[in-house]
Amino acid sequence: MYVPKNAEGKLPAIAVTGPFGAVKEQTSGLYAQHMAERGFLTIAFDPSYTGESGGEPRRMASPDINTEDFLAAVDFLSTCDLVDPECIGIIGICGFGGMAINAAALDPRIKATVTSTMYDMGKVNVEGYFASEDTPAQRMEKRKALAAQRTKDYASGTYDRAGGVIDPLPEDAPWFVKDYHAYYKTPRGYHVRSGNSNDGWNIIGCQSFLNQPLLAWAGEIENPVLLIHGEKAHSRYFSEYAYGLLTGSNKELMIIPGAVHTDLYDDVAGVIPYDKMEAFFKTNLK
């Protein structure tokens, strides 16, 4: 928890998590600290089965449970003596941007939602990047491979890991993989509890995303949503897709000129729009 200095009365509050495979000591803690400096009580939390949060087996993901993580954070903030329960927002970063939108569609206590450098984990698991695996046959191959892996894991009593960000980098690695490496595998962003910095998710860890679309009810969100993405991010199309699903005047898409996906993880590139987020939340959490 980050509490603004010299704060008085009941405060507006924001719950923050992400990126997908990161821990609170990385990007979400940075966002939470900066927003606390701007007058919001904030919490940065590890999703279930990761970091210092509970749950077994470790390194599992779930569209349902990870959405519930946001709702549980709102439960906590709604009953915190320092917080105005009518003024609660959330920030979802990278893969937890999709979970944030799902949470906002489910819980009207969330009065304002920000996503930053968003991934839709359902869409990317079902279709592959840029719909490169978007056929029934390709999806069936994934299902067969994951089913076989489940049998193997159950028989052995352990869970094989998919591996975090590849290290060392092959010369022909895609440029966005090099960006991930520059963050997760160097002193810039490495953390011992981060799956992306180490051995990654369980191989079966993302299986449930294959048939549980995250953004099915995005069009019924009544409270404001701000989507932030880098102009040159490989993942930009996820925010553009989500923006198209949102309806009415409650949505805004902010594109950061020249920024790649991981530029919005930290302040190395100096492009995270904290002023914009501050104005958005102060307008909508009151």
C-alpha positions in Angstrom: 0.0 0.0 0.0 1.1 3.5 -0.8 -0.4 6.3 1.2 0.0 10.0 0.1 1.9 12.2 2.5 -0.1 14.6 4.5 -3.4 13.0 3.3 -6.6 14.0 5.0 -10.0 12.5 5.0 -11.3 9.6 2.9 -9.1 9.2 -0.2 -9.7 8.1 -3.7 -8.0 4.7 -4.3 -6.5 2.7 -7.1 -5.6 -1.0 -7.3 -2.7 -1.9 -9.7 -1.3 -5.1 -11.1 0.6 -6.4 -14.1 2.4 -7.1 -16.3 1.5 -10.7 -17.0 4.2 -12.8 -15.4 5.6 -9.9 -13.4 5.5 -9.1 -9.6 4.5 -6.1 -7.7 8.1 -5.1 -7.1 8.3 -4.4 -10.8 6.0 -2.3 -12.9 2.8 -2.2 -10.8 4.7 -0.9 -7.7 6.2 1.9 -9.8 2.8 2.9 -11.1 1.3 2.7 -7.6 4.1 4.9 -6.1 3.7 7.6 -8.8 -0.1 7.7 -8.4 0.2 7.9 -4.6 2.5 10.9 -5.1 -0.4 12.5 -6.9 -2.9 12.1 -4.1 -4.4 8.6 -4.5 -4.1 5.8 -2.0 -2.8 2.8 -4.0 -2.1 -0.9 -3.7 0.1 -2.9 -5.9 -0.6 -6.6 -5.6 0.6 -10.0 -6.9 -2.1 -12.0 -8.7 -3.0 -15.4 -7.3 -0.4 -18.1 -7.6 2.4 -15.7 -8.3 4.9 -13.6 -6.3 3.9 -13.3 -2.6 0.2 -14.1 -3.1 -1.2 -17.5 -2.2 -2.4 -20.4 -4.3 -1.2 -23.8 -5.4 0.2 -24.9 -7.8 2.4 -21.9 -8.4 2.6 -20.0 -11.7 -1.0 -20.7 -12.9 -3.1 -18.1 -14.6 -6.9 -17.9 -15.0 -9.2 -15.4 -16.6 -11.7 -16.0 -13.8 -9.4 -16.0 -10.8 -7.3 -13.1 -12.1 -10.4 -11.1 -12.6 -11.4 -12.0 -9.1 -8.0 -10.7 -7.9 -9.1 -7.2 -9.0 -12.5 -7.6 -7.3 -10.8 -8.8 -4.1 -8.6 -5.7 -4.2 -11.7 -3.6 -4.5 -13.2 -5.4 -1.5 -10.2 -4.5 0.5 -10.2 -0.9 -0.6 -14.0 -0.5 -0.1 -13.6 -1.4 3.6 -10.3 0.4 4.3 -10.8 3.3 6.8 -8.6 5.6 4.7 -10.6 5.1 1.4 -13.8 6.7 0.0 -15.6 3.5 -1.2 -17.3 5.5 -4.0 -14.0 6.6 -5.5 -12.1 3.4 -6.4 -10.3 2.8 -9.7 -8.0 0.2 -11.2 -4.9 0.0 -13.4 -4.2 -3.2 -15.4 -0.8 -3.4 -17.1 0.0 -5.7 -20.1 -1.9 -9.0 -19.7 -3.7 -7.6 -16.7 -5.2 -4.9 -18.9 -7.6 -7.5 -20.3 -8.4 -8.7 -16.8 -9.0 -5.1 -15.7 -11.6 -4.6 -18.5 -13.3 -7.8 -17.5 -13.4 -6.7 -13.9 -14.8 -3.3 -14.8 -17.5 -5.1 -16.8 -18.4 -7.2 -13.8 -18.1 -4.8 -10.9 -19.7 -1.3 -11.0 -17.8 -0.4 -7.8 -14.9 0.2 -10.2 -15.5 3.8 -11.1 -12.6 4.3 -13.6 -10.3 1.9 -15.3 -6.9 2.4 -17.0 -5.1 -0.1 -19.1 -1.5 0.3 -20.1 0.3 -1.5 -22.9 -2.6 -4.0 -22.8 -2.6 -7.6 -23.9 -5.9 -9.5 -24.3 -4.7 -12.9 -23.0 -7.7 -14.7 -24.3 -7.3 -13.3 -27.8 -3.6 -14.0 -28.1 -4.0 -17.6 -26.8 -6.9 -18.4 -29.1 -5.5 -16.7 -32.2 -1.8 -16.3 -31.8 -0.1 -13.0 -32.5 -1.9 -11.1 -35.3 -4.2 -14.1 -35.9 -1.3 -16.3 -37.0 -2.8 -19.4 -35.4 -6.5 -18.6 -35.9 -7.8 -21.9 -37.3 -9.8 -24.7 -35.7 -7.0 -27.1 -36.6 -4.3 -25.0 -34.9 -6.4 -24.6 -31.8 -6.9 -28.3 -31.7 -3.2 -28.9 -31.8 -2.8 -26.6 -28.8 -5.6 -28.4 -26.9 -3.9 -31.8 -27.6 -0.5 -30.6 -26.5 -1.9 -29.1 -23.3 -4.0 -32.2 -22.6 -0.9 -34.4 -22.9 1.1 -32.0 -20.7 -1.6 -32.3 -18.0 -1.3 -36.1 -18.0 2.5 -35.8 -17.7 2.3 -33.3 -14.9 -0.2 -35.3 -13.0 1.8 -38.5 -13.3 5.0 -36.9 -12.2 3.5 -34.8 -9.4 5.3 -31.7 -10.7 4.5 -28.9 -13.2 6.9 -28.3 -16.1 7.6 -24.7 -16.7 7.3 -22.9 -20.1 10.4 -20.8 -19.4 10.5 -17.0 -18.9 12.0 -14.5 -21.3 14.6 -16.4 -23.4 18.2 -16.0 -22.3 20.7 -15.8 -23.9 19.0 -14.1 -26.8 19.4 -15.7 -30.2 20.5 -13.3 -32.9 17.3 -13.7 -34.9 15.0 -13.0 -31.9 12.1 -10.7 -32.7 12.7 -7.1 -31.7 9.9 -7.2 -29.1 11.5 -10.2 -27.5 14.7 -8.2 -27.2 12.7 -5.5 -25.5 11.4 -8.0 -23.0 14.9 -9.3 -22.4 16.2 -5.7 -21.8 13.6 -5.3 -19.0 13.2 -8.7 -17.3 16.7 -10.1 -17.7 18.8 -7.1 -16.7 19.1 -5.0 -13.5 16.6 -2.6 -15.1 13.7 -4.9 -14.2 14.9 -8.3 -12.9 13.2 -9.7 -9.8 13.8 -13.1 -8.2 10.1 -13.8 -7.8 9.1 -12.8 -11.3 8.2 -15.6 -13.6 9.2 -13.7 -16.7 12.6 -13.0 -15.2 13.1 -16.7 -14.4 11.4 -20.0 -15.5 8.0 -18.6 -16.5 4.5 -20.0 -16.2 3.6 -23.6 -16.0 3.2 -25.0 -19.5 -0.5 -25.6 -18.7 -0.7 -22.2 -16.9 -2.6 -20.4 -19.6 -4.8 -23.3 -20.9 -8.0 -21.8 -19.5 -7.7 -18.7 -21.8 -8.4 -20.9 -24.8 -12.1 -20.9 -24.3 -12.9 -18.0 -21.9 -13.0 -14.7 -23.8 -12.1 -11.8 -21.6 -13.8 -8.9 -23.3 -17.2 -10.4 -24.1 -19.1 -7.8 -22.0 -16.8 -4.8 -22.5 -19.5 -3.0 -24.4 -21.7 -2.9 -21.3 -19.1 -1.0 -19.1 -20.8 2.2 -18.0 -17.8 3.8 -16.2 -14.9 5.5 -18.0 -12.0 3.5 -19.5 -8.7 4.9 -20.6 -6.5 2.7 -22.8 -2.8 3.7 -23.1 -0.5 2.1 -25.7 2.8 2.8 -27.5 2.7 3.7 -31.1 5.3 1.1 -32.1 4.3 -1.6 -29.6 3.7 -5.0 -31.2 0.7 -5.3 -28.9 -1.0 -2.0 -29.9 -3.7 -3.9 -31.8 -5.0 -5.3 -28.5 -5.9 -1.8 -27.2 -7.4 -0.8 -30.5 -9.5 -4.0 -30.5 -10.7 -3.3 -26.9 -11.4 0.3 -27.8 -13.7 -0.8 -30.6 -15.7 -3.0 -28.2 -16.2 -0.2 -25.7 -19.3 1.9 -26.3 -20.5 5.5 -25.8 -18.5 8.4 -24.5 -16.8 6.6 -21.7 -13.8 5.5 -23.6 -10.4 7.0 -24.6 -7.4 5.6 -26.5 -4.1 7.3 -25.9 -1.2 6.4 -28.2 2.3 7.4 -27.1 4.4 8.5 -30.1 7.4 6.3 -30.7 6.9 4.0 -27.7 7.3 0.2 -27.8 5.5 -2.2 -25.5 8.1 -2.2 -22.6 8.6 1.5 -22.6 5.4 1.7 -20.6 6.9 -0.7 -18.0 9.1 1.8 -16.4 10.5 5.3 -16.7 13.6 4.5 -18.7 12.0 6.0 -21.8 10.2 8.8 -19.9 6.9 8.2 -21.6 4.5 6.9 -19.0 1.7 9.5 -19.0 1.3 10.0 -15.2 -0.2 13.4 -15.8 -2.9 12.0 -18.0 -3.7 9.2 -15.6 -3.8 11.7 -12.7 -6.3 13.9 -14.6 -8.4 10.9 -15.7 -8.7 9.6 -12.2 -9.3 13.0 -10.5 -12.1 13.6 -13.0 -13.8 10.3 -12.5 -13.0 9.4 -8.8 -15.0 12.1 -7.1 
